[in-house]
Amino acid sequence: MFEAFLNETGNTYFYYLSIYLIKNFVYYKLMDTFTAIADPTRRSIMELLARNGRLSATEISERFTVSPQAISQHLKILRETHVVEVEKRAQQRIYRMNPDALQEVEEWAKHYRTMWSKRFEALDNVLKREQGRLQTNSIEGKEENDD
């Protein structure tokens, strides 16, 4: 635990900030879809769910060499960032992909694809003009040598 003391007019104030709160504010609140899918294990879980539909946490963890606890942590991050959805059935948690989860990633990619397409088109135009200019200069140079 982290403690801070303030002494104001003879009174001492104690502030406790638990590790849970620090983790919650700093780590999970700042976690977004991009961060969640940056991890190769989490991407593998997503691919597994995309191929197979609904799977229990046990079925997912059986397909990985890391510990079930590690898979549980990965699933927690995917769940908290809404990349996957979970349904509780008795003692099991059934996971599935959230079809809307990657919308943010798709929009980001579309924005940059459009931007780069425009830049490449502009570069193509510059190169075509330069190629035309070089061909014109080459033809003019031949004509001067012929004289």
N, C-alpha and C positions, 0 to 999 in steps of 0.2 A: 504494500500500500504506500501511497505517496501522501505525505502530510505537509501542510503549510500552516504556519502560525502567524497570526497577526495580533499585535498588542495595541489596543485602542482604548484609551482612558482606563487603563488598568484591567481591562477584560482580555482574556485570551480566547481567540476563536480557532477552532480546529476544522480544517477542511480535509476530507478524505476523498481521494480519487482512486477508485479501485482499478486493478488491472483490467477488469471486465469493461469498465467505462472507457478507459484509454483505448483498449482494443476496438470497442464499439465505435467510438468517435473517430479515431485516427484511421483505423484499418477498414472496417466494413462500411462506414459511411462514405469513404472516399473510393471504395471499390465500385467500378462501373463495368459495363459489359466488355469493354476493351481489355481491361485488366483481367477480368474473369476468363476470357477466352485466350489470353496470352500464354497461359500455361499449357504445355503439350498434353499432360495427363487429362486436364479438363476438356481440351479439344477432342481427345480420344473418347472420353465419356460422351460428349455430344454426338460424335460420329456413331458410337454404339447405339445411343438412343434414337438417332435419326434412322438407322438401319432396322432396328428391332422394335421400335414403338415403345411400349411400356415395359420397364424392367424394375425389379425390386433392387434395393440397395445391395442385397446379398448377391443377386445375379450379376450386378455390375462389378462388385469387388472380386468375384471369382475369376473374372477375365483379366485381372491385373496382377502384377507381381508385387506391388506395394501392399502394405498392410490394409486391412479393412478400415482401420481408424483413419488412415491417410485418405482413403477414398471417401470416407464420411466427411472429412473436412473439405475435400474438393466439391462434394455434392452440396455441402452447406453454402459454399461460396456461389455455386451455380444457382442454388435456390434463392439466396438473398439478393442476387443481381437479376432475378427473374428470367434467367436463361432456361432453367428447367422448372417444371411444376411438379408438386408432390401430392400424392393422395394417400391418406392413411387407411389401411385395411387391416383391422385387428392389430397384430404386432408388426406388420410389414409396412414399409413405405415404398410406394410404387412411383417411380420417376418417369417423366416423359418430357420431350422438348416442348418449350413454349414457342409456338409458331411465330409470335410477334416479337420474340426476344432479339432477334438479329436485325430488326428494322433499323435501329440506330446505326449499326455497322454498315448495313446496305446503303443507307442514305449518305453516310460519310464517304463510302467508296464511290458512289454515284457522283457526288460533288467533285471529288478529285479526278475521277475518270473524265468528266466533262471539262474540267479545267485543263487537264493534260491534253485532251483531244484538241481543244482550241489552240493550245501552245504548239502542238505538233503541226496543226494545219497552218499556223502562221509561219513556222519554220519551213514547211514545204513550199509556201509561197515565196519566201525569201530565197530559198535554194533554186527554185524555178527561175526567178528573176535573174539571179546571179549566173545560172547556167546559160540563160538567153544572152546575157551581157557578154559572157565569155565567148560564146559562139559568134556573136556579132563582131567582137574584137578580133577573133581568129580569122573570120572571113575578110575583114578590112585589112588585116595584116597580110593575108595572101595576095589581095589585090594590089597592095603597095609593092610587094616583092615581084609581082608579075610585070610591073611597069618598068 
